[in-house]
Amino acid sequence: MSIITAHPLFAHQVQIAEDVGATLHMEPNDQPRAGEPTQAWFALTRKGGQVLPLTECDCELLIYAQPYVPGEPALIAPDLEPVTAERYQGIPGAEIMFPKPGRYQLQLIGKPTTEGSFKPFKFEFDVTVARGTAINAVKQTNNTPTQDVNVRSRLSITVLALVIVMTLAIGFMILRVRYSRGQGAGGRGKP
């Protein structure tokens, strides 16, 4: 098996083995995000451009976190299902939920369901997964700016009320002391 490297600068990554080519596409817009479902599909074609559907390929998709160490178990092994995408019908596809942002390697391994139809292949695609909104939402629910403002507002109102009550109490005490001094010292009582 010979493998030509992928072209990571293009939206769709393309690789070619001896007599099969594969194009990887991921929705949305070839920019997977952690914690969000990503639809991945592989447009498999034979020499000459004929589509190779999943029904003619015993295919397996394995996903590894990078850096990948040969021999380690796959992080994810989603089931492949036939999908229709662009001009391709019945090609291998899977819904993937990447657990966190970072780099991953997708390995698509295939052999013919009919002996001799094509040579077995193994394609390795490197994918970078961005931070997803689902992950951000989890972080924000613990300490959102709105919650901070509400806590500060409640604290400010409580402190203000406490200052007002204390001022009134002190003022009342001062008036009471003055009134008491005036009653006892001046002898102003009722006739």
C-alpha positions in Angstrom: 0.0 0.0 0.0 1.3 3.4 -0.9 -0.2 6.5 0.5 0.2 10.0 -0.8 0.0 12.7 1.9 -3.1 14.8 2.4 -3.3 18.5 1.5 -4.4 20.2 4.7 -4.6 23.6 3.1 -7.6 22.6 1.0 -11.1 22.4 2.4 -11.4 18.7 1.3 -8.5 16.5 2.1 -7.5 14.1 -0.7 -5.4 11.0 -0.5 -4.7 8.3 -3.1 -3.7 4.7 -2.5 -2.8 2.3 -5.4 -6.2 2.1 -7.1 -8.6 4.1 -4.8 -8.8 7.7 -4.0 -10.5 9.3 -1.0 -11.7 12.8 -0.3 -12.6 13.7 3.3 -15.2 16.3 4.0 -16.6 17.4 7.3 -19.7 19.4 8.1 -20.0 22.1 9.0 -17.5 23.7 6.5 -14.6 21.3 7.2 -14.3 23.0 10.6 -15.3 20.4 13.3 -15.9 21.8 16.8 -15.6 19.9 20.1 -18.8 18.8 21.8 -20.8 19.4 18.6 -21.9 16.7 16.1 -19.8 16.6 13.0 -20.9 14.7 9.9 -17.8 13.3 8.1 -17.9 11.6 4.7 -15.4 10.0 2.5 -15.8 10.2 -1.3 -14.2 7.0 -2.4 -13.4 6.6 -6.1 -11.6 4.0 -8.2 -9.1 4.8 -10.9 -11.1 6.5 -13.7 -13.4 8.3 -11.2 -16.0 5.6 -10.6 -17.6 6.0 -7.1 -16.8 3.2 -4.7 -19.9 2.9 -2.4 -19.9 1.5 1.1 -21.7 -1.6 0.0 -18.6 -2.6 -2.0 -16.1 -1.8 0.7 -15.6 -3.4 4.1 -14.6 -0.1 5.7 -13.7 0.9 9.2 -13.1 4.4 10.7 -10.8 4.8 13.7 -10.1 8.1 15.3 -7.1 8.8 17.5 -6.0 11.8 19.5 -2.7 13.3 18.4 0.1 12.5 18.9 -0.9 9.0 17.9 1.3 6.1 19.1 0.9 3.0 16.9 -0.7 0.2 18.8 -2.8 2.4 21.1 -6.6 1.8 21.0 -8.8 4.2 19.0 -10.4 7.0 21.0 -13.5 6.7 18.8 -14.6 4.1 16.3 -17.9 5.3 14.9 -20.1 3.1 12.7 -20.0 4.0 9.0 -23.3 4.4 7.1 -23.9 5.1 3.5 -24.5 8.8 2.8 -25.3 10.9 -0.2 -23.3 14.0 -0.5 -22.7 16.3 -3.4 -22.6 14.0 -6.5 -21.6 10.9 -4.5 -24.2 8.3 -3.5 -23.8 5.6 -0.9 -20.3 6.6 0.2 -19.0 6.0 3.8 -20.0 8.6 6.3 -20.3 8.9 10.1 -21.4 11.3 12.8 -18.5 12.1 15.1 -18.5 13.9 18.4 -15.0 15.1 19.2 -14.6 15.2 23.0 -12.3 18.3 23.2 -10.4 20.7 21.0 -7.1 19.6 19.5 -5.6 17.5 16.8 -6.9 14.1 15.8 -6.1 11.5 13.2 -8.9 9.8 11.2 -7.9 6.4 9.8 -10.1 4.9 7.1 -9.3 1.3 6.4 -10.9 -0.6 3.7 -10.9 -3.9 1.8 -13.2 -5.1 -1.0 -16.4 -7.0 -0.3 -15.7 -8.8 -3.6 -12.2 -10.3 -3.8 -10.0 -8.5 -6.3 -12.4 -5.5 -6.9 -9.7 -3.1 -5.6 -6.6 -3.3 -3.4 -7.0 -2.9 0.4 -6.2 0.7 1.6 -5.5 2.7 4.7 -5.9 6.5 4.6 -4.8 8.8 7.4 -6.3 12.2 7.7 -5.1 14.8 10.2 -7.9 17.0 11.6 -7.8 20.0 13.9 -10.9 20.4 16.1 -11.8 23.9 17.3 -13.4 24.8 20.6 -17.1 24.3 20.4 -20.1 26.3 21.6 -21.3 23.4 23.7 -18.1 23.5 25.7 -18.2 27.3 26.1 -21.8 27.1 27.3 -20.9 24.7 30.0 -18.2 27.0 31.3 -20.5 30.1 31.1 -23.3 28.6 33.1 -21.0 28.4 36.1 -20.1 32.1 36.2 -21.8 34.3 33.6 -21.4 38.1 33.6 -25.1 38.5 34.2 -24.8 36.4 37.4 -21.9 38.6 38.6 -23.9 41.8 38.0 -26.9 40.3 39.9 -24.7 39.3 42.9 -23.0 42.8 42.9 -26.4 44.6 42.7 -27.9 42.6 45.6 -24.8 43.2 47.7 -24.9 46.9 47.0 -28.6 47.2 47.9 -27.9 45.2 51.1 -25.0 47.4 52.1 -26.9 50.6 51.3 -29.9 49.4 53.3 -27.6 48.6 56.2 -26.0 52.1 56.1 -29.4 53.8 56.1 -30.6 51.7 59.1 -27.4 52.4 61.0 -27.6 56.1 60.2 -31.3 56.3 61.4 -30.4 54.3 64.5 -27.5 56.6 65.4 -29.6 59.7 64.7 -32.4 58.3 66.9 -30.0 57.7 69.7 -28.5 61.2 69.4 -32.0 62.8 69.5 -33.0 60.6 72.5 -29.8 61.6 74.4 -30.5 65.3 73.7 -34.1 65.0 74.7 -33.1 63.2 77.9 -30.6 65.9 78.8 -33.1 68.6 78.1 -35.8 67.1 80.3 -33.5 66.4 83.3 -31.3 69.5 83.3 -33.8 72.2 82.5 -36.5 70.9 84.7 -39.1 71.5 82.0 -41.8 69.3 83.1 -45.5 69.6 82.7 -47.2 72.1 85.0 
